[in-house]
Amino acid sequence: MLNYQENRAAKNKAEKKLEVKSEKRENLNLILFLSGKTISLFGSAIYAFVIGLYLLRTTSSALSFALNLALYTLPVVLFNPIAGVIADKFNKKILVVGSDLINGIFLSIIYLIITNFSLNLYLLYFSTFVMTTLTVFFDIAIESAKPSLVRKSGLIKINSQARVIESLSHILGPLMGGVIYGFINLEGFILINAISFLISALIEYFIDYQYNRQPEEETEIEKSLDTFIFRLKEGFYYIFRSSNLKSLVYIFIALNFFFNFTLIVPLPYLMNTIWKIDPDKYGIIQAAFPVGMITGALLTEKIMNKISYNILIKNIAYISAVGVTAFALPIIIFKDIPGSNFIVSYYSFLMFLSGISVAWIDVPANVIIQKIVPPNILGRVLSVKMSIIKIVVPIALLISSLFIKLVPVSYIFVTGSVIFLAFNFMFFNSAAGRELMQ
């Protein structure tokens, strides 16, 4: 009897020790994951800001700036679905570590080319495209790897903390980029960014990607390209068979075109080429938008309890169309360049409100889509929706940059306002708009 109790106690002790060890491994996975993601995200966010600022300051060309921004969108449209298939078929550790490792090596090569030869704008465009493409594969692989890194009970923790890091990178990226731009030349910045990606890859190498890996069914492993394309078509057909989903897609296309046409190119051009404000102040203005998005997301539930989404989206669409003219008011009112403190305060406030508006449209829309679409087709619908919406972004950016060459920047804000108002009036008075409002 005594031996039995001793054996039982020894077994319990061993199980407890194994559980503690398992918990330590999970915590280490979480720390390594968050550390690697932080370095990778901040590197990408700062790089995007600094390169965009450099193009505006050196070329004074809105087209160069817009083309660089478009190259951040194209890889998402082109490679996001492919990255999903590859992430399902191949080792996620290789994809995660490999993406950051190749990014680091690639930027090191760019640094050597720039320091030994001359800086070429096409080289910067190429680097933007390659970096963003690798980031697409990194994002998909690391997102799909999350369930294998922690136990099921830890998924909420890893997702919430990852969201905080993503939000902070959007806020602090422009701020840090503005400071870096003032103290470090472009070559030095590229080298630092290359080293940061290499460090991130090293950290991610030590993550245990098999910690909570679940056995996969053969049908999930052996997906063919033809099957994948068929499934994407299914998502496309589902969207355009549903009048509500089709209406939401139309609204998102119009909003994305309007936002990118009126703000994404004209505002940086106004700040950096016409008014030439300090990079750190410009960073503050850019950081106000993600702060507004976070604030809007936190307030979404309270807003949705007071007003239906259909009415909310209609009100925001009209208010945004009229409100964008506020970006042009200082240009019209002031004969000379306004004071820098006024510029920072005024435009940061407008960007903050813009962020809230975007959050109040995006967050509830995802909830509605999740309620309407059956779970077995939801992923395909979301994938197709994102691809359709993203296609208009580079078009809007390039059109906006061409307009800036022809007319004063204030006209862009007003023109965008008039076009979007006209769209709202036609859409919400059409059969599709009236059905959405019911």
C-alpha positions as CSV (number, residue, x, y, z in Angstrom):
1,M,0.0,0.0,0.0
2,L,2.8,2.3,0.9
3,N,4.6,1.6,-2.4
4,Y,1.4,2.3,-4.3
5,Q,1.1,5.7,-2.6
6,E,4.7,6.5,-3.2
7,N,4.4,5.6,-6.9
8,R,1.2,7.7,-7.2
9,A,2.9,10.7,-5.5
10,A,6.0,10.3,-7.8
11,K,3.7,10.1,-10.8
12,N,1.8,13.2,-9.8
13,K,5.0,15.0,-9.2
14,A,6.3,14.0,-12.6
15,E,3.1,15.1,-14.3
16,K,3.2,18.5,-12.4
17,K,6.8,19.0,-13.4
18,L,5.9,18.2,-17.1
19,E,3.0,20.6,-16.9
20,V,5.3,23.4,-15.5
21,K,7.8,22.6,-18.2
22,S,5.1,22.8,-20.9
23,E,3.9,26.1,-19.5
24,K,7.4,27.5,-19.6
25,R,7.8,26.4,-23.2
26,E,4.5,28.1,-24.1
27,N,5.5,31.3,-22.4
28,L,8.9,31.2,-24.2
29,N,7.1,30.7,-27.5
30,L,4.9,33.7,-26.7
31,I,7.9,35.9,-25.8
32,L,9.8,34.8,-28.9
33,F,6.8,35.3,-31.2
34,L,6.0,38.8,-29.8
35,S,9.7,39.8,-29.9
36,G,10.2,38.7,-33.5
37,K,6.8,40.2,-34.7
38,T,7.6,43.5,-33.0
39,I,11.0,43.9,-34.7
40,S,9.6,42.8,-38.1
41,L,6.5,45.0,-37.9
42,F,8.3,48.1,-36.7
43,G,11.0,47.6,-39.3
44,S,8.4,47.5,-42.1
45,A,6.4,50.4,-40.7
46,I,9.5,52.7,-40.3
47,Y,10.8,51.7,-43.7
48,A,7.5,52.5,-45.4
49,F,7.5,56.0,-43.7
50,V,11.1,56.9,-44.4
51,I,11.1,55.8,-48.0
52,G,7.9,57.7,-48.7
53,L,9.3,60.8,-47.0
54,Y,12.6,60.5,-48.9
55,L,10.8,60.3,-52.2
56,L,8.7,63.4,-51.5
57,R,11.6,65.4,-50.2
58,T,14.0,64.5,-53.0
59,T,11.8,64.3,-56.0
60,S,8.9,66.7,-55.0
61,S,6.8,64.3,-57.1
62,A,3.4,63.1,-55.9
63,L,3.6,60.4,-58.6
64,S,6.8,58.9,-57.2
65,F,5.2,58.9,-53.7
66,A,2.0,57.3,-55.0
67,L,3.8,54.7,-57.1
68,N,5.7,53.6,-54.0
69,L,2.4,53.4,-52.0
70,A,0.8,51.4,-54.8
71,L,3.7,48.9,-54.6
72,Y,2.7,48.2,-51.0
73,T,-0.8,47.2,-52.2
74,L,0.0,45.2,-55.3
75,P,1.7,42.3,-53.5
76,V,-1.2,41.9,-51.2
77,V,-3.6,41.7,-54.1
78,L,-1.4,39.4,-56.2
79,F,0.2,37.1,-53.6
80,N,-2.1,37.0,-50.6
81,P,-4.2,34.0,-51.9
82,I,-1.0,32.2,-53.1
83,A,0.6,32.7,-49.7
84,G,-2.4,31.1,-48.0
85,V,-2.1,28.0,-50.1
86,I,1.7,27.8,-49.5
87,A,1.3,28.3,-45.8
88,D,-1.1,25.3,-45.7
89,K,1.2,23.0,-47.6
90,F,4.7,23.9,-46.4
91,N,6.6,24.1,-43.1
92,K,5.6,27.4,-41.4
93,K,8.9,27.7,-39.6
94,I,10.7,27.8,-42.9
95,L,8.2,30.4,-44.2
96,V,8.4,32.7,-41.1
97,V,12.1,32.5,-40.6
98,G,12.9,32.5,-44.3
99,S,10.8,35.6,-45.0
100,D,12.6,37.7,-42.4
101,L,16.0,36.2,-43.3
102,I,15.6,36.9,-47.0
103,N,14.3,40.4,-46.2
104,G,17.5,41.0,-44.1
105,I,19.8,39.7,-46.8
106,F,17.9,41.6,-49.5
107,L,18.2,44.9,-47.7
108,S,21.9,44.2,-47.0
109,I,22.4,43.8,-50.8
110,I,20.5,47.0,-51.4
111,Y,22.7,48.8,-48.9
112,L,25.9,47.6,-50.6
113,I,24.6,48.6,-54.0
114,I,23.7,52.1,-52.8
115,T,27.0,52.7,-51.0
116,N,29.2,51.4,-53.9
117,F,27.2,52.8,-56.8
118,S,24.5,55.5,-56.9
119,L,21.0,55.6,-55.5
120,N,18.4,54.8,-58.1
121,L,14.6,55.5,-57.6
122,Y,13.8,52.3,-59.4
123,L,15.9,50.4,-56.9
124,L,13.8,51.8,-54.1
125,Y,10.6,50.8,-55.9
126,F,12.0,47.3,-56.5
127,S,13.0,47.1,-52.8
128,T,9.5,48.2,-51.7
129,F,7.8,45.5,-53.9
130,V,10.1,42.7,-52.8
131,M,9.9,43.7,-49.1
132,T,6.1,43.8,-49.2
133,T,5.9,40.5,-51.0
134,L,8.0,38.8,-48.4
135,T,6.0,40.5,-45.7
136,V,2.8,39.0,-47.2
137,F,4.2,35.5,-46.9
138,F,5.5,36.2,-43.4
139,D,2.1,37.5,-42.2
140,I,0.1,34.6,-43.6
141,A,2.5,32.0,-42.2
142,I,2.8,33.5,-38.7
143,E,-1.0,34.0,-38.4
144,S,-1.7,30.4,-39.4
145,A,1.1,29.2,-37.1
146,K,-0.5,30.7,-34.0
147,P,-2.6,27.7,-32.9
148,S,0.6,25.6,-33.0
149,L,2.6,28.0,-30.8
150,V,0.3,27.9,-27.7
151,R,-2.5,25.8,-26.2
152,K,-6.1,26.5,-27.1
153,S,-6.5,28.5,-23.8
154,G,-3.6,30.8,-24.9
155,L,-5.0,31.8,-28.3
156,I,-6.9,34.9,-26.9
157,K,-3.7,36.1,-25.2
158,I,-1.5,35.7,-28.3
159,N,-4.0,37.3,-30.6
160,S,-4.8,40.3,-28.3
161,Q,-1.1,41.0,-27.7
162,A,-0.3,40.7,-31.4
163,R,-3.1,43.2,-32.1
164,V,-1.5,45.7,-29.6
165,I,1.9,45.4,-31.3
166,E,0.3,45.9,-34.8
167,S,-1.5,49.0,-33.6
168,L,1.6,50.4,-31.9
169,S,3.7,49.8,-35.0
170,H,1.2,52.0,-37.0
171,I,1.3,54.7,-34.3
172,L,5.0,54.7,-33.4
173,G,6.4,53.8,-36.9
174,P,5.8,57.3,-38.3
175,L,7.0,58.9,-35.1
176,M,10.2,56.9,-35.0
177,G,10.6,57.3,-38.8
178,G,10.4,61.1,-38.5
179,V,13.1,61.1,-35.8
180,I,15.3,58.7,-37.7
181,Y,15.0,60.7,-40.9
182,G,16.4,63.7,-39.2
183,F,19.5,62.0,-37.8
184,I,20.4,59.1,-40.1
185,N,21.0,59.1,-43.8
186,L,19.0,56.7,-46.0
187,E,21.9,54.3,-46.4
188,G,22.4,54.0,-42.7
189,F,18.7,53.4,-42.2
190,I,18.6,50.6,-44.7
191,L,21.5,48.9,-43.0
192,I,19.8,49.2,-39.6
193,N,16.6,47.8,-41.0
194,A,18.5,44.9,-42.6
195,I,20.1,44.0,-39.3
196,S,16.7,44.2,-37.5
197,F,15.2,41.6,-40.0
198,L,18.1,39.3,-39.4
199,I,17.7,39.6,-35.6
200,S,14.0,38.9,-36.0
201,A,14.7,35.8,-38.1
202,L,17.2,34.5,-35.4
203,I,14.6,35.0,-32.7
204,E,11.8,33.3,-34.7
205,Y,14.1,30.3,-35.4
206,F,14.0,29.3,-31.7
207,I,10.1,29.2,-31.6
208,D,8.7,25.7,-31.2
209,Y,6.3,25.5,-34.1
210,Q,5.3,21.9,-33.2
211,Y,4.3,22.8,-29.5
212,N,0.6,22.3,-30.0
213,R,0.4,21.1,-33.6
214,Q,-2.8,19.2,-34.4
215,P,-2.9,16.3,-36.9
216,E,-4.2,17.5,-40.3
217,E,-6.6,15.7,-42.5
218,E,-5.2,14.5,-45.8
219,T,-7.7,16.6,-47.7
220,E,-6.4,19.8,-46.1
221,I,-2.8,18.9,-46.9
222,E,-3.3,17.8,-50.5
223,K,-5.0,21.0,-51.9
224,S,-4.3,21.5,-55.6
225,L,-4.0,24.9,-57.3
226,D,-7.2,24.0,-59.3
227,T,-9.1,23.4,-56.2
228,F,-7.9,26.6,-54.7
229,I,-9.0,28.6,-57.8
230,F,-12.4,26.9,-57.8
231,R,-12.9,27.9,-54.1
232,L,-12.0,31.5,-54.8
233,K,-14.6,31.5,-57.6
234,E,-17.1,30.2,-55.2
235,G,-16.4,33.1,-52.8
236,F,-16.8,35.5,-55.7
237,Y,-20.1,34.0,-56.8
238,Y,-21.5,34.0,-53.3
239,I,-20.8,37.8,-52.8
240,F,-22.5,38.8,-56.0
241,R,-25.5,36.5,-55.4
242,S,-26.1,38.2,-52.1
243,S,-27.6,41.7,-52.5
244,N,-26.5,42.8,-49.0
245,L,-22.9,41.6,-49.5
246,K,-22.7,43.1,-53.0
247,S,-23.9,46.5,-51.6
248,L,-21.3,46.4,-48.9
249,V,-18.6,45.6,-51.4
250,Y,-19.7,48.6,-53.6
251,I,-19.6,50.9,-50.5
252,F,-16.1,49.6,-49.5
253,I,-14.8,50.1,-53.1
254,A,-16.1,53.7,-53.1
255,L,-14.7,54.4,-49.6
256,N,-11.3,53.0,-50.5
257,F,-11.1,55.0,-53.7
258,F,-12.3,58.2,-52.0
259,F,-9.9,57.8,-49.0
260,N,-6.9,57.1,-51.1
261,F,-7.7,59.7,-53.7
262,T,-8.3,62.6,-51.3
263,L,-5.9,61.9,-48.4
264,I,-3.1,59.3,-48.9
265,V,-1.3,61.2,-51.6
266,P,-2.5,64.9,-51.3
267,L,-1.9,65.3,-47.6
268,P,1.8,64.1,-47.5
269,Y,2.4,66.1,-50.7
270,L,0.9,69.2,-49.0
271,M,2.9,68.7,-45.8
272,N,6.3,67.8,-47.3
273,T,6.5,69.4,-50.7
274,I,4.5,72.6,-50.3
275,W,4.7,73.4,-46.6
276,K,7.9,71.4,-45.9
277,I,7.1,70.7,-42.2
278,D,9.6,68.9,-40.0
279,P,9.7,65.1,-40.4
280,D,8.9,64.5,-36.7
281,K,5.8,66.7,-36.9
282,Y,4.7,65.0,-40.0
283,G,5.1,61.7,-38.2
284,I,2.8,62.9,-35.4
285,I,0.1,63.7,-38.0
286,Q,0.4,60.3,-39.6
287,A,0.3,58.5,-36.2
288,A,-3.0,60.2,-35.3
289,F,-4.9,58.0,-37.8
290,P,-4.1,54.6,-36.2
291,V,-4.8,56.2,-32.8
292,G,-8.2,57.2,-34.1
293,M,-8.8,53.6,-35.4
294,I,-8.0,52.1,-32.0
295,T,-10.3,54.6,-30.3
296,G,-13.0,53.9,-32.8
297,A,-12.7,50.2,-32.4
298,L,-13.0,50.5,-28.6
299,L,-16.1,52.6,-28.9
300,T,-17.7,50.5,-31.7
301,E,-19.8,48.2,-29.3
302,K,-21.3,51.2,-27.6
303,I,-22.1,52.9,-30.9
304,M,-23.7,49.8,-32.3
305,N,-26.0,49.5,-29.2
306,K,-27.4,53.0,-30.0
307,I,-27.6,53.0,-33.8
308,S,-27.9,50.3,-36.5
309,Y,-25.0,49.6,-38.8
310,N,-27.0,50.5,-41.9
311,I,-27.8,54.0,-40.6
312,L,-24.2,54.4,-39.2
313,I,-22.5,53.6,-42.6
314,K,-24.8,56.0,-44.4
315,N,-24.2,58.9,-41.9
316,I,-20.4,58.3,-41.9
317,A,-20.4,58.2,-45.7
318,Y,-22.1,61.6,-46.0
319,I,-20.2,63.2,-43.1
320,S,-16.8,62.0,-44.5
321,A,-17.7,63.3,-48.0
322,V,-18.4,66.8,-46.6
323,G,-15.7,66.6,-43.8
324,V,-12.8,66.0,-46.2
325,T,-13.1,69.6,-47.3
326,A,-11.8,70.6,-43.9
327,F,-8.4,69.5,-45.1
328,A,-8.5,72.2,-47.7
329,L,-9.6,75.1,-45.4
330,P,-6.2,76.2,-44.1
331,I,-4.9,76.4,-47.7
332,I,-7.9,78.6,-48.6
333,I,-8.0,80.8,-45.4
334,F,-4.2,81.4,-44.9
335,K,-2.3,83.4,-47.5
336,D,1.0,82.1,-46.2
337,I,2.0,78.8,-44.6
338,P,0.3,78.3,-41.2
339,G,2.3,77.9,-38.0
340,S,3.8,74.5,-37.5
341,N,1.9,74.0,-34.2
342,F,-1.4,74.8,-35.9
343,I,-0.6,72.4,-38.7
344,V,0.2,69.6,-36.3
345,S,-2.8,70.2,-34.0
346,Y,-5.4,70.8,-36.8
347,Y,-4.4,67.9,-39.1
348,S,-3.7,65.5,-36.3
349,F,-7.3,66.1,-35.1
350,L,-8.7,65.5,-38.6
351,M,-6.6,62.3,-39.1
352,F,-7.8,61.1,-35.7
353,L,-11.5,61.6,-36.7
354,S,-10.7,59.8,-40.0
355,G,-9.4,56.9,-38.1
356,I,-12.5,56.7,-36.0
357,S,-14.7,56.8,-39.1
358,V,-12.8,54.0,-40.7
359,A,-13.1,51.8,-37.6
360,W,-16.8,52.4,-37.3
361,I,-17.3,51.1,-40.8
362,D,-14.7,48.2,-40.9
363,V,-15.3,46.6,-37.5
364,P,-19.2,46.3,-37.7
365,A,-19.0,45.3,-41.3
366,N,-16.9,42.2,-40.4
367,V,-19.5,41.3,-37.8
368,I,-22.3,41.6,-40.3
369,I,-20.5,39.5,-42.9
370,Q,-19.7,36.8,-40.2
371,K,-23.5,36.7,-39.4
372,I,-24.6,36.5,-43.1
373,V,-22.1,34.1,-44.6
374,P,-22.1,30.4,-43.6
375,P,-18.9,29.3,-41.8
376,N,-17.9,26.8,-44.5
377,I,-17.5,29.6,-47.1
378,L,-16.6,32.6,-44.8
379,G,-12.8,32.5,-45.5
380,R,-13.3,32.5,-49.2
381,V,-15.7,35.3,-49.1
382,L,-13.5,37.5,-46.9
383,S,-10.5,36.7,-49.2
384,V,-12.3,37.7,-52.4
385,K,-13.8,40.8,-50.7
386,M,-10.4,42.0,-49.7
387,S,-8.9,41.4,-53.2
388,I,-11.7,43.3,-54.9
389,I,-11.5,46.2,-52.5
390,K,-7.7,46.4,-52.7
391,I,-7.6,46.6,-56.5
392,V,-8.9,50.2,-56.5
393,V,-6.2,51.4,-54.1
394,P,-3.3,51.7,-56.6
395,I,-5.7,53.2,-59.2
396,A,-6.8,55.9,-56.8
397,L,-3.3,56.7,-55.8
398,L,-2.0,57.1,-59.3
399,I,-5.0,59.2,-60.5
400,S,-4.6,61.4,-57.4
401,S,-0.9,61.9,-58.1
402,L,-1.5,62.8,-61.7
403,F,-4.2,65.3,-60.7
404,I,-1.8,67.1,-58.3
405,K,0.4,67.9,-61.3
406,L,-2.5,69.6,-63.1
407,V,-4.4,71.4,-60.3
408,P,-3.7,72.9,-56.8
409,V,-3.8,70.3,-54.0
410,S,-6.8,72.0,-52.4
411,Y,-8.8,71.1,-55.5
412,I,-8.2,67.4,-54.9
413,F,-9.9,67.5,-51.5
414,V,-12.9,69.4,-52.9
415,T,-13.1,67.2,-56.1
416,G,-13.0,64.1,-54.0
417,S,-15.7,65.4,-51.7
418,V,-18.0,66.2,-54.7
419,I,-17.5,62.9,-56.3
420,F,-18.1,60.9,-53.1
421,L,-21.2,63.0,-52.3
422,A,-22.6,62.2,-55.8
423,F,-21.9,58.5,-55.3
424,N,-23.6,58.5,-51.9
425,F,-26.7,60.3,-53.3
426,M,-27.0,57.9,-56.2
427,F,-26.2,54.7,-54.2
428,F,-28.4,55.3,-51.2
429,N,-31.3,56.3,-53.5
430,S,-30.9,53.2,-55.7
431,A,-32.7,49.9,-55.2
432,A,-29.5,48.3,-53.7
433,G,-29.0,51.2,-51.3
434,R,-32.7,51.2,-50.1
435,E,-32.5,47.5,-49.6
436,L,-29.3,47.8,-47.5
437,M,-31.0,50.5,-45.3
438,Q,-34.0,48.2,-44.5
